[in-house]
Amino acid sequence: MIATYEHAWAGKLRVAWRYVQFGDTTPVQGKSTPLLGEQNREVLREVGYSDEAIDELYAKGVIKTETVS
């Protein structure tokens, strides 16, 4: 089966989906791959960084997030 995903900079992507189905399970269509660094804030918050500390990491260039041109 082929699924269509909307990617931030690549546009519509057609990908193979549902390779195998076990029993009566219902397949769940996922999301497209995130951009590089897109989940930085979420991950850093989970490990205990404050928003201020994350902002400082961005300001110093330690981390960055890929953007769509």
Rosetta blueprint (number, residue, H / E / L):
1 M L
2 I E
3 A E
4 T E
5 Y E
6 E E
7 H E
8 A L
9 W L
10 A L
11 G E
12 K E
13 L E
14 R E
15 V E
16 A E
17 W L
18 R L
19 Y L
20 V L
21 Q L
22 F L
23 G L
24 D L
25 T L
26 T L
27 P L
28 V L
29 Q L
30 G L
31 K L
32 S L
33 T L
34 P L
35 L L
36 L L
37 G L
38 E L
39 Q L
40 N H
41 R H
42 E H
43 V H
44 L H
45 R H
46 E H
47 V L
48 G L
49 Y L
50 S L
51 D H
52 E H
53 A H
54 I H
55 D H
56 E H
57 L H
58 Y H
59 A H
60 K H
61 G L
62 V L
63 I L
64 K L
65 T L
66 E L
67 T L
68 V L
69 S L
